[in-house]
Amino acid sequence: MTISSTNSAKVETRRYGGEWRLVALITLVMVVLSLIPTIYANVTAPDDRFFTGVIFNIPDHNQYFAWMRDLRHEHLAPNRLTAEPNEPALFHLLWWSAGRIGGFFGFEYYTIFTLLRVVATVLLITVAYAFLRIAVPDVKQRWLAFLFFCFSGGVGFVWIIVKYARDLPDAPFPFDIYTSEANSFFQIMAFPHFAIALALLIGMIGLTLYAQQRQQLRYAVAAGLVGALIGLQHAYDLLTIYSVLGLWGILIWWRERRFPVFLGKSAAIIAAFTIPPAGYLAYLVLNDATWGGKLAQFDNAGAWTPNLLHLPILMGVPLVLALIAFRPRMLQSRNDTELLVAIWFLVHFVLIYLPLKFQIHLLLGWQMPIAILAATAIYAYVWPWLQQRTPRLAPFLLVLILGLSVATNVYLWTWRLYDLTRYSEPYYLSQSEVAGLRWLEAATTRDDVVLGTLMINQHVPVWTDARAFLAHWAGTLDYFEKLRMAEVVLDPVAQPAEREAILNQFTVSYVIAREQDVPREALLAAAPELELVFAENEVSVYRVVLERQP
């Protein structure tokens, strides 16, 4: 009996070791694929262009890099994406850590960001497979769920076909294509901080499930610690976690007809760890006008969850398969894992349409229960049905289903490579723009305000300690009015009194402008209050020389 048990343990060790080697291989593939656009952009950039290190969504990343710059030396960051003076108030664990590491090793922000992508990939893939190990007993089904989780990305590519078929300037319904929260591959490639948040979300839910399975509170403590990390960097994910785990506990209570004491203790532990950081963020938003104003402008981006009819396009084949696999009886399951997956799957249908300005972010994490249910559908329903109805075509049709699941991510990866071959703004700066920003870095302090058009001024908080008059659709308070004001200041035919009033009102110290924004000679002739202090090719920096109005 002992020998048999020993041999069995050895077999299990070899099997799990083999599984983890495959996980490591897939992780390596994802790291390489995610880095290729960045490496390509760095290696092929012409001598007169500087690659920012970002391949998608410059405004948001510049916000994060500004925080990283401040948190490199301080524990709290101000909002330097707006002209209004404000005290340092934001602590963000991820960008604090990245800033500290960058400061210690002397790395630039774009180097740290590239390294962060590698860390995010390893963390997310490892945590995802660890969760699937405890949630999906069947190895083949587990691997199919894992591949769905890693690579599926909806069928939004159909709108690209529509764009070219109808000769449209842009693809219709872009949020069906470019929403990253429920697309693990796109997150890793373009938004590694989302991938880290997703890993923590899955890890916390997984540890809570494992605690319940083992009836050991130490895993609940670990879940609480992970929840504290979430609260310090991506606090709104706690809304998803509280909803999923809370309803799961209630259904277990209903099923057992008695209060689940162990889950109650676990909930108390998790609350003790997660409520303080979540409370800090809530206090900051509710009591600080700068950060509250930032959240109030979150709808400036027009980023809302696509409506129900568009969800099958956004989430693609796995969502359709998940709907095939889902059964209402799962909500009464005696299996805690099946119950958790069913609840997790259903909760997002509500969360993603809550009347919150950040509702689209609550898609984060949905790909995990969808992947599990999609794999269940393939093995329990779709494949048996195909084999019975059309055995010869069954393998081809299954490949077609899987191919449709990854087609959008193939497009996204190819599109990013193609787009980066343009070597154009906003992903590249000219060397003259870099020189102008470097000059401002040496000349300015946190008391200074720099004004320019959005395309150049959004880089000011990344490269300098100054506040930017205009930088971000949410971070810049009164964003649309600031857009108008910047146009006035840089317009040679604007009323001088209006220009001076804006410069005075916001205590603007410097103006940065490019020839494409306004010709140097025209601005100097129209605005005697601007003194040229830096000029290189198409970029100029002007010092504001005004007698300030009290």
Secondary structure, DSSP 8 states (H G I E B T S, - for coil): -HHHHHHHHHHHHHHHHHHHHHHHHHHHHHHHHHHHHHHHHHHH--TTEEE-S-SS-HHHHHHHHHHHHHHTT-SSB--TTBSS-----B--HHHHHHHHHHHHHT--HHHHHHHHHHHHHHHHHHHHHHHHHHH--SHHHHHHHHHHHHH---STHHHHHHHHHTT-SS-SSTHHHH--TT-HHHHHHH-HHHHHHHHHHHHHHHHHHHHHHHT-HHHHHHHHHHHHHHHTT-TTHHHHHHHHHHHHHHHHHHHHTS--HHHHHHHHHHHHHHHHHHHHHHHHHHH-HHHHHHHHTGGGG------GGGHHHHH-HHHHHHHHH--GGGGG-S-HHHHHHHHHHHHHHHHTTSS-TTGGGGGTTTHHHHHHHHHHHIIIIIHHHHHHH-TTTHHHHHHHHHHHHHHHHHHHHHHHHHHHTT--TTTEEEHHHHHHHHHHHHH--TT-EEE--HHHHTTHHHHSSSEESB--TTTSTTHHHHHHHHHHHT-TTS-HHHHHHHHHHTT--EEEEETTTS-HHHHHHH-TTEEEEEEETTEEEEEE------
